[in-house]
Amino acid sequence: MNRALAPARDSGRLAVVDLGGTWVRLSMSGAAPRTYRGRTPGVAGLPALLARLWRRWGLSRSALAALGVAARGVWTPGERRALARRLRRFAPRVIVLSDVEAAYLAALGATPGVLLLAGTGSIALARDRRGRWTREGGLGPLLGDDGSAFAIGRAWLRRAAARPTHARRIATAPDAVARVAALAPSVLRRARRGDRSARRIVREAQQALATLARRPARSLRLRPPVTVSWAGGLLGDARFRSGVWQELRRQGLRIRPVRPAATAATPDAWRSLLPGGERISRN
Protein backbone atom coordinates (compact mmCIF):
# COMPACT_ATOMS: atom_id res chain seq x y z
CA MET A 1 0.00 0.00 0.00
CA ASN A 2 1.07 3.63 -0.31
CA ARG A 3 3.65 5.13 2.02
CA ALA A 4 2.45 7.05 5.07
CA LEU A 5 0.45 10.17 4.36
CA ALA A 6 -0.88 12.82 6.68
CA PRO A 7 -4.68 12.66 6.98
CA ALA A 8 -6.76 15.28 5.22
CA ARG A 9 -8.30 18.06 7.29
CA ASP A 10 -11.81 17.28 8.49
CA SER A 11 -13.00 20.48 6.83
CA GLY A 12 -11.36 19.65 3.49
CA ARG A 13 -13.33 18.24 0.58
CA LEU A 14 -12.48 14.71 -0.38
CA ALA A 15 -13.31 13.18 -3.76
CA VAL A 16 -13.32 9.41 -4.15
CA VAL A 17 -13.40 7.41 -7.40
CA ASP A 18 -14.30 3.72 -7.56
CA LEU A 19 -13.10 2.68 -11.02
CA GLY A 20 -14.46 -0.78 -11.81
CA GLY A 21 -14.59 -2.97 -14.86
CA THR A 22 -18.07 -1.82 -15.93
CA TRP A 23 -18.93 1.27 -13.88
CA VAL A 24 -17.17 4.26 -12.41
CA ARG A 25 -18.56 5.93 -9.31
CA LEU A 26 -17.46 9.24 -7.86
CA SER A 27 -18.46 10.74 -4.53
CA MET A 28 -17.41 14.09 -3.13
CA SER A 29 -17.86 15.25 0.44
CA GLY A 30 -18.44 18.80 1.61
CA ALA A 31 -21.19 21.37 1.98
CA ALA A 32 -22.29 20.68 -1.60
CA PRO A 33 -21.68 16.94 -2.05
CA ARG A 34 -21.46 15.57 -5.58
CA THR A 35 -21.99 12.10 -7.02
CA TYR A 36 -21.54 10.59 -10.45
CA ARG A 37 -22.08 7.12 -11.90
CA GLY A 38 -21.41 6.10 -15.47
CA ARG A 39 -19.74 3.58 -17.73
CA THR A 40 -16.11 3.08 -16.84
CA PRO A 41 -13.59 4.95 -18.98
CA GLY A 42 -10.83 2.66 -17.71
CA VAL A 43 -7.58 3.92 -16.25
CA ALA A 44 -6.60 5.53 -19.55
CA GLY A 45 -9.82 7.54 -19.80
CA LEU A 46 -10.11 8.62 -16.17
CA PRO A 47 -8.24 11.97 -16.49
CA ALA A 48 -10.52 13.08 -19.32
CA LEU A 49 -13.63 12.12 -17.34
CA LEU A 50 -12.47 14.02 -14.26
CA ALA A 51 -11.62 17.05 -16.40
CA ARG A 52 -15.20 17.12 -17.72
CA LEU A 53 -16.71 16.73 -14.26
CA TRP A 54 -14.44 19.38 -12.71
CA ARG A 55 -15.48 21.83 -15.46
CA ARG A 56 -19.16 20.96 -15.04
CA TRP A 57 -19.00 21.43 -11.27
CA GLY A 58 -16.76 24.49 -11.36
CA LEU A 59 -14.00 22.87 -9.30
CA SER A 60 -10.35 23.81 -9.06
CA ARG A 61 -7.42 21.80 -7.74
CA SER A 62 -7.30 23.89 -4.58
CA ALA A 63 -10.97 23.18 -3.82
CA LEU A 64 -10.10 19.66 -2.64
CA ALA A 65 -8.02 18.27 0.20
CA ALA A 66 -7.42 14.97 -1.57
CA LEU A 67 -8.53 12.65 -4.36
CA GLY A 68 -8.74 8.91 -3.64
CA VAL A 69 -8.89 6.41 -6.50
CA ALA A 70 -9.73 2.71 -6.16
CA ALA A 71 -8.84 1.23 -9.54
CA ARG A 72 -9.37 -2.27 -10.86
CA GLY A 73 -6.13 -3.97 -11.84
CA VAL A 74 -3.77 -1.36 -10.38
CA TRP A 75 -1.47 -3.31 -8.05
CA THR A 76 2.21 -2.40 -8.24
CA PRO A 77 3.73 0.72 -6.67
CA GLY A 78 4.81 1.82 -10.14
CA GLU A 79 1.27 1.55 -11.49
CA ARG A 80 -0.11 3.52 -8.55
CA ARG A 81 2.51 6.25 -8.84
CA ALA A 82 1.98 6.58 -12.59
CA LEU A 83 -1.77 7.04 -12.20
CA ALA A 84 -1.33 9.44 -9.28
CA ARG A 85 0.99 11.61 -11.37
CA ARG A 86 -1.60 11.81 -14.16
CA LEU A 87 -4.25 12.97 -11.67
CA ARG A 88 -2.29 15.58 -9.70
CA ARG A 89 -3.91 18.42 -11.60
CA PHE A 90 -7.23 17.57 -9.94
CA ALA A 91 -6.21 17.66 -6.24
CA PRO A 92 -3.17 18.59 -4.15
CA ARG A 93 -2.96 15.03 -2.81
CA VAL A 94 -3.80 11.88 -4.79
CA ILE A 95 -4.01 8.41 -3.23
CA VAL A 96 -4.31 5.40 -5.57
CA LEU A 97 -5.16 1.90 -4.36
CA SER A 98 -6.36 -1.22 -6.07
CA ASP A 99 -10.13 -1.62 -5.90
CA VAL A 100 -9.93 -4.67 -3.65
CA GLU A 101 -7.46 -2.97 -1.23
CA ALA A 102 -9.80 -0.04 -0.82
CA ALA A 103 -12.83 -2.33 -0.54
CA TYR A 104 -11.22 -4.43 2.18
CA LEU A 105 -10.13 -1.47 4.28
CA ALA A 106 -13.50 0.24 3.88
CA ALA A 107 -15.40 -2.95 4.72
CA LEU A 108 -13.28 -4.48 7.48
CA GLY A 109 -10.61 -1.96 8.47
CA ALA A 110 -7.84 -3.79 10.35
CA THR A 111 -10.00 -6.81 11.19
CA PRO A 112 -8.47 -10.13 10.05
CA GLY A 113 -10.60 -11.94 7.51
CA VAL A 114 -11.45 -12.23 3.84
CA LEU A 115 -12.94 -9.69 1.47
CA LEU A 116 -14.56 -11.30 -1.57
CA LEU A 117 -15.07 -8.93 -4.48
CA ALA A 118 -17.25 -10.03 -7.39
CA GLY A 119 -18.46 -7.61 -10.01
CA THR A 120 -17.32 -7.64 -13.61
CA GLY A 121 -14.27 -9.52 -12.31
CA SER A 122 -13.52 -11.44 -9.13
CA ILE A 123 -10.80 -11.53 -6.48
CA ALA A 124 -10.41 -12.44 -2.81
CA LEU A 125 -8.12 -10.63 -0.38
CA ALA A 126 -7.27 -11.94 3.09
CA ARG A 127 -5.47 -10.49 6.10
CA ASP A 128 -4.30 -12.18 9.30
CA ARG A 129 -3.74 -10.86 12.83
CA ARG A 130 -0.08 -10.12 12.09
CA GLY A 131 -1.05 -7.80 9.23
CA ARG A 132 0.04 -10.17 6.47
CA TRP A 133 -1.97 -10.13 3.25
CA THR A 134 -2.58 -12.57 0.43
CA ARG A 135 -4.94 -12.66 -2.52
CA GLU A 136 -6.47 -15.12 -4.92
CA GLY A 137 -7.79 -14.42 -8.41
CA GLY A 138 -7.94 -11.00 -10.00
CA LEU A 139 -6.27 -12.20 -13.19
CA GLY A 140 -8.79 -10.66 -15.57
CA PRO A 141 -11.21 -12.21 -18.07
CA LEU A 142 -8.58 -14.05 -20.10
CA LEU A 143 -6.96 -15.95 -17.22
CA GLY A 144 -9.30 -15.67 -14.26
CA ASP A 145 -12.40 -13.87 -12.93
CA ASP A 146 -13.96 -17.21 -11.98
CA GLY A 147 -17.49 -16.81 -10.65
CA SER A 148 -17.71 -13.18 -11.72
CA ALA A 149 -20.49 -11.44 -13.63
CA PHE A 150 -18.35 -11.82 -16.75
CA ALA A 151 -17.97 -15.56 -16.12
CA ILE A 152 -21.74 -15.95 -15.66
CA GLY A 153 -22.50 -13.99 -18.83
CA ARG A 154 -19.93 -15.94 -20.84
CA ALA A 155 -21.28 -19.26 -19.60
CA TRP A 156 -24.79 -18.20 -20.57
CA LEU A 157 -23.72 -17.29 -24.08
CA ARG A 158 -21.94 -20.65 -24.41
CA ARG A 159 -24.54 -22.94 -22.85
CA ALA A 160 -27.91 -21.41 -23.46
CA ALA A 161 -27.85 -21.85 -27.25
CA ALA A 162 -27.85 -18.10 -27.71
CA ARG A 163 -28.34 -16.88 -31.24
CA PRO A 164 -24.88 -17.06 -32.87
CA THR A 165 -25.21 -13.63 -34.47
CA HIS A 166 -26.23 -12.09 -31.14
CA ALA A 167 -23.35 -13.76 -29.29
CA ARG A 168 -20.86 -12.70 -31.95
CA ARG A 169 -22.10 -9.10 -31.84
CA ILE A 170 -21.49 -8.98 -28.10
CA ALA A 171 -18.13 -10.76 -28.26
CA THR A 172 -16.72 -8.45 -30.92
CA ALA A 173 -17.93 -5.17 -29.40
CA PRO A 174 -15.25 -2.73 -28.16
CA ASP A 175 -16.71 -3.06 -24.65
CA ALA A 176 -17.22 -6.83 -24.91
CA VAL A 177 -16.21 -7.64 -21.31
CA ALA A 178 -18.67 -5.13 -19.84
CA ARG A 179 -21.45 -6.25 -22.19
CA VAL A 180 -20.95 -9.91 -21.35
CA ALA A 181 -20.90 -9.10 -17.62
CA ALA A 182 -24.14 -7.12 -18.02
CA LEU A 183 -25.91 -10.40 -18.84
CA ALA A 184 -25.41 -11.74 -15.31
CA PRO A 185 -28.51 -10.16 -13.65
CA SER A 186 -30.81 -11.69 -16.26
CA VAL A 187 -29.16 -15.10 -15.75
CA LEU A 188 -29.81 -14.83 -12.00
CA ARG A 189 -33.46 -13.96 -12.67
CA ARG A 190 -33.82 -16.91 -15.03
CA ALA A 191 -32.32 -19.21 -12.41
CA ARG A 192 -34.89 -18.07 -9.84
CA ARG A 193 -37.66 -18.79 -12.30
CA GLY A 194 -36.40 -22.35 -12.63
CA ASP A 195 -34.37 -22.29 -15.85
CA ARG A 196 -32.09 -25.34 -15.55
CA SER A 197 -29.20 -23.96 -17.58
CA ALA A 198 -29.24 -20.71 -15.63
CA ARG A 199 -29.42 -22.52 -12.29
CA ARG A 200 -26.40 -24.64 -13.20
CA ILE A 201 -24.43 -21.57 -14.27
CA VAL A 202 -25.29 -19.73 -11.04
CA ARG A 203 -24.41 -22.73 -8.88
CA GLU A 204 -21.04 -23.11 -10.60
CA ALA A 205 -20.33 -19.40 -10.11
CA GLN A 206 -21.12 -19.67 -6.39
CA GLN A 207 -18.82 -22.69 -6.10
CA ALA A 208 -16.02 -20.82 -7.88
CA LEU A 209 -16.35 -17.76 -5.63
CA ALA A 210 -16.40 -19.93 -2.51
CA THR A 211 -13.17 -21.59 -3.62
CA LEU A 212 -11.68 -18.16 -4.32
CA ALA A 213 -12.44 -17.04 -0.75
CA ARG A 214 -11.41 -20.31 0.89
CA ARG A 215 -7.89 -20.49 -0.53
CA PRO A 216 -6.41 -17.29 0.95
CA ALA A 217 -8.15 -18.01 4.28
CA ARG A 218 -6.45 -21.40 4.40
CA SER A 219 -3.15 -19.97 3.16
CA LEU A 220 -3.01 -17.53 6.09
CA ARG A 221 -4.48 -20.12 8.49
CA LEU A 222 -7.16 -17.72 9.68
CA ARG A 223 -8.86 -18.87 12.84
CA PRO A 224 -12.48 -20.01 12.47
CA PRO A 225 -15.01 -18.63 12.31
CA VAL A 226 -13.38 -16.58 9.58
CA THR A 227 -14.78 -13.07 9.16
CA VAL A 228 -15.86 -12.57 5.56
CA SER A 229 -17.28 -9.50 3.86
CA TRP A 230 -18.01 -8.55 0.29
CA ALA A 231 -17.89 -5.91 -2.42
CA GLY A 232 -18.98 -5.66 -6.05
CA GLY A 233 -22.32 -5.56 -7.79
CA LEU A 234 -22.74 -9.31 -8.16
CA LEU A 235 -22.43 -9.94 -4.42
CA GLY A 236 -24.84 -7.10 -3.79
CA ASP A 237 -27.54 -9.65 -4.68
CA ALA A 238 -28.43 -11.10 -1.25
CA ARG A 239 -29.76 -14.43 -2.54
CA PHE A 240 -26.74 -15.03 -4.74
CA ARG A 241 -24.42 -14.05 -1.87
CA SER A 242 -26.19 -16.42 0.52
CA GLY A 243 -25.49 -19.26 -1.90
CA VAL A 244 -21.78 -18.39 -1.88
CA TRP A 245 -21.67 -18.52 1.94
CA GLN A 246 -23.49 -21.86 1.92
CA GLU A 247 -20.96 -23.23 -0.55
CA LEU A 248 -18.07 -21.95 1.57
CA ARG A 249 -19.44 -23.89 4.53
CA ARG A 250 -19.86 -26.99 2.36
CA GLN A 251 -16.19 -26.63 1.46
CA GLY A 252 -15.35 -26.89 5.15
CA LEU A 253 -14.71 -23.26 6.12
CA ARG A 254 -16.48 -21.93 9.20
CA ILE A 255 -17.33 -18.31 8.46
CA ARG A 256 -18.88 -15.23 10.03
CA PRO A 257 -20.29 -13.02 7.28
CA VAL A 258 -20.39 -9.33 8.18
CA ARG A 259 -21.92 -6.48 6.23
CA PRO A 260 -19.26 -4.07 4.90
CA ALA A 261 -18.91 -1.01 7.11
CA ALA A 262 -18.52 1.16 4.00
CA THR A 263 -17.63 0.91 0.33
CA ALA A 264 -14.61 2.04 -1.66
CA ALA A 265 -16.73 4.93 -2.95
CA THR A 266 -17.46 6.32 0.54
CA PRO A 267 -15.47 9.51 1.27
CA ASP A 268 -15.64 9.07 5.06
CA ALA A 269 -14.09 5.61 4.73
CA TRP A 270 -11.16 7.08 2.79
CA ARG A 271 -10.37 9.52 5.58
CA SER A 272 -9.24 6.53 7.61
CA LEU A 273 -7.23 5.20 4.65
CA LEU A 274 -5.13 8.31 4.14
CA PRO A 275 -2.48 7.52 6.78
CA GLY A 276 -1.66 4.27 4.90
CA GLY A 277 1.60 2.51 5.61
CA GLU A 278 0.73 -1.15 4.89
CA ARG A 279 1.75 -3.36 1.98
CA ILE A 280 -0.14 -6.10 0.17
CA SER A 281 1.90 -8.80 -1.52
CA ARG A 282 1.36 -10.27 -4.97
CA ASN A 283 0.69 -13.91 -3.99
C-alpha positions in Angstrom: 0.0 0.0 0.0 1.1 3.6 -0.3 3.7 5.1 2.0 2.4 7.1 5.1 0.4 10.2 4.4 -0.9 12.8 6.7 -4.7 12.7 7.0 -6.8 15.3 5.2 -8.3 18.1 7.3 -11.8 17.3 8.5 -13.0 20.5 6.8 -11.4 19.7 3.5 -13.3 18.2 0.6 -12.5 14.7 -0.4 -13.3 13.2 -3.8 -13.3 9.4 -4.2 -13.4 7.4 -7.4 -14.3 3.7 -7.6 -13.1 2.7 -11.0 -14.5 -0.8 -11.8 -14.6 -3.0 -14.9 -18.1 -1.8 -15.9 -18.9 1.3 -13.9 -17.2 4.3 -12.4 -18.6 5.9 -9.3 -17.5 9.2 -7.9 -18.5 10.7 -4.5 -17.4 14.1 -3.1 -17.9 15.3 0.4 -18.4 18.8 1.6 -21.2 21.4 2.0 -22.3 20.7 -1.6 -21.7 16.9 -2.1 -21.5 15.6 -5.6 -22.0 12.1 -7.0 -21.5 10.6 -10.4 -22.1 7.1 -11.9 -21.4 6.1 -15.5 -19.7 3.6 -17.7 -16.1 3.1 -16.8 -13.6 4.9 -19.0 -10.8 2.7 -17.7 -7.6 3.9 -16.2 -6.6 5.5 -19.5 -9.8 7.5 -19.8 -10.1 8.6 -16.2 -8.2 12.0 -16.5 -10.5 13.1 -19.3 -13.6 12.1 -17.3 -12.5 14.0 -14.3 -11.6 17.0 -16.4 -15.2 17.1 -17.7 -16.7 16.7 -14.3 -14.4 19.4 -12.7 -15.5 21.8 -15.5 -19.2 21.0 -15.0 -19.0 21.4 -11.3 -16.8 24.5 -11.4 -14.0 22.9 -9.3 -10.3 23.8 -9.1 -7.4 21.8 -7.7 -7.3 23.9 -4.6 -11.0 23.2 -3.8 -10.1 19.7 -2.6 -8.0 18.3 0.2 -7.4 15.0 -1.6 -8.5 12.6 -4.4 -8.7 8.9 -3.6 -8.9 6.4 -6.5 -9.7 2.7 -6.2 -8.8 1.2 -9.5 -9.4 -2.3 -10.9 -6.1 -4.0 -11.8 -3.8 -1.4 -10.4 -1.5 -3.3 -8.1 2.2 -2.4 -8.2 3.7 0.7 -6.7 4.8 1.8 -10.1 1.3 1.5 -11.5 -0.1 3.5 -8.5 2.5 6.2 -8.8 2.0 6.6 -12.6 -1.8 7.0 -12.2 -1.3 9.4 -9.3 1.0 11.6 -11.4 -1.6 11.8 -14.2 -4.3 13.0 -11.7 -2.3 15.6 -9.7 -3.9 18.4 -11.6 -7.2 17.6 -9.9 -6.2 17.7 -6.2 -3.2 18.6 -4.1 -3.0 15.0 -2.8 -3.8 11.9 -4.8 -4.0 8.4 -3.2 -4.3 5.4 -5.6 -5.2 1.9 -4.4 -6.4 -1.2 -6.1 -10.1 -1.6 -5.9 -9.9 -4.7 -3.6 -7.5 -3.0 -1.2 -9.8 0.0 -0.8 -12.8 -2.3 -0.5 -11.2 -4.4 2.2 -10.1 -1.5 4.3 -13.5 0.2 3.9 -15.4 -2.9 4.7 -13.3 -4.5 7.5 -10.6 -2.0 8.5 -7.8 -3.8 10.4 -10.0 -6.8 11.2 -8.5 -10.1 10.1 -10.6 -11.9 7.5 -11.5 -12.2 3.8 -12.9 -9.7 1.5 -14.6 -11.3 -1.6 -15.1 -8.9 -4.5 -17.3 -10.0 -7.4 -18.5 -7.6 -10.0 -17.3 -7.6 -13.6 -14.3 -9.5 -12.3 -13.5 -11.4 -9.1 -10.8 -11.5 -6.5 -10.4 -12.4 -2.8 -8.1 -10.6 -0.4 -7.3 -11.9 3.1 -5.5 -10.5 6.1 -4.3 -12.2 9.3 -3.7 -10.9 12.8 -0.1 -10.1 12.1 -1.0 -7.8 9.2 0.0 -10.2 6.5 -2.0 -10.1 3.3 -2.6 -12.6 0.4 -4.9 -12.7 -2.5 -6.5 -15.1 -4.9 -7.8 -14.4 -8.4 -7.9 -11.0 -10.0 -6.3 -12.2 -13.2 -8.8 -10.7 -15.6 -11.2 -12.2 -18.1 -8.6 -14.1 -20.1 -7.0 -16.0 -17.2 -9.3 -15.7 -14.3 -12.4 -13.9 -12.9 -14.0 -17.2 -12.0 -17.5 -16.8 -10.7 -17.7 -13.2 -11.7 -20.5 -11.4 -13.6 -18.4 -11.8 -16.7 -18.0 -15.6 -16.1 -21.7 -15.9 -15.7 -22.5 -14.0 -18.8 -19.9 -15.9 -20.8 -21.3 -19.3 -19.6 -24.8 -18.2 -20.6 -23.7 -17.3 -24.1 -21.9 -20.6 -24.4 -24.5 -22.9 -22.9 -27.9 -21.4 -23.5 -27.9 -21.9 -27.3 -27.8 -18.1 -27.7 -28.3 -16.9 -31.2 -24.9 -17.1 -32.9 -25.2 -13.6 -34.5 -26.2 -12.1 -31.1 -23.3 -13.8 -29.3 -20.9 -12.7 -32.0 -22.1 -9.1 -31.8 -21.5 -9.0 -28.1 -18.1 -10.8 -28.3 -16.7 -8.4 -30.9 -17.9 -5.2 -29.4 -15.3 -2.7 -28.2 -16.7 -3.1 -24.7 -17.2 -6.8 -24.9 -16.2 -7.6 -21.3 -18.7 -5.1 -19.8 -21.4 -6.2 -22.2 -20.9 -9.9 -21.4 -20.9 -9.1 -17.6 -24.1 -7.1 -18.0 -25.9 -10.4 -18.8 -25.4 -11.7 -15.3 -28.5 -10.2 -13.6 -30.8 -11.7 -16.3 -29.2 -15.1 -15.7 -29.8 -14.8 -12.0 -33.5 -14.0 -12.7 -33.8 -16.9 -15.0 -32.3 -19.2 -12.4 -34.9 -18.1 -9.8 -37.7 -18.8 -12.3 -36.4 -22.4 -12.6 -34.4 -22.3 -15.9 -32.1 -25.3 -15.5 -29.2 -24.0 -17.6 -29.2 -20.7 -15.6 -29.4 -22.5 -12.3 -26.4 -24.6 -13.2 -24.4 -21.6 -14.3 -25.3 -19.7 -11.0 -24.4 -22.7 -8.9 -21.0 -23.1 -10.6 -20.3 -19.4 -10.1 -21.1 -19.7 -6.4 -18.8 -22.7 -6.1 -16.0 -20.8 -7.9 -16.3 -17.8 -5.6 -16.4 -19.9 -2.5 -13.2 -21.6 -3.6 -11.7 -18.2 -4.3 -12.4 -17.0 -0.8 -11.4 -20.3 0.9 -7.9 -20.5 -0.5 -6.4 -17.3 1.0 -8.2 -18.0 4.3 -6.5 -21.4 4.4 -3.2 -20.0 3.2 -3.0 -17.5 6.1 -4.5 -20.1 8.5 -7.2 -17.7 9.7 -8.9 -18.9 12.8 -12.5 -20.0 12.5 -15.0 -18.6 12.3 -13.4 -16.6 9.6 -14.8 -13.1 9.2 -15.9 -12.6 5.6 -17.3 -9.5 3.9 -18.0 -8.5 0.3 -17.9 -5.9 -2.4 -19.0 -5.7 -6.0 -22.3 -5.6 -7.8 -22.7 -9.3 -8.2 -22.4 -9.9 -4.4 -24.8 -7.1 -3.8 -27.5 -9.7 -4.7 -28.4 -11.1 -1.3 -29.8 -14.4 -2.5 -26.7 -15.0 -4.7 -24.4 -14.0 -1.9 -26.2 -16.4 0.5 -25.5 -19.3 -1.9 -21.8 -18.4 -1.9 -21.7 -18.5 1.9 -23.5 -21.9 1.9 -21.0 -23.2 -0.5 -18.1 -22.0 1.6 -19.4 -23.9 4.5 -19.9 -27.0 2.4 -16.2 -26.6 1.5 -15.4 -26.9 5.2 -14.7 -23.3 6.1 -16.5 -21.9 9.2 -17.3 -18.3 8.5 -18.9 -15.2 10.0 -20.3 -13.0 7.3 -20.4 -9.3 8.2 -21.9 -6.5 6.2 -19.3 -4.1 4.9 -18.9 -1.0 7.1 -18.5 1.2 4.0 -17.6 0.9 0.3 -14.6 2.0 -1.7 -16.7 4.9 -3.0 -17.5 6.3 0.5 -15.5 9.5 1.3 -15.6 9.1 5.1 -14.1 5.6 4.7 -11.2 7.1 2.8 -10.4 9.5 5.6 -9.2 6.5 7.6 -7.2 5.2 4.7 -5.1 8.3 4.1 -2.5 7.5 6.8 -1.7 4.3 4.9 1.6 2.5 5.6 0.7 -1.1 4.9 1.7 -3.4 2.0 -0.1 -6.1 0.2 1.9 -8.8 -1.5 1.4 -10.3 -5.0 0.7 -13.9 -4.0 
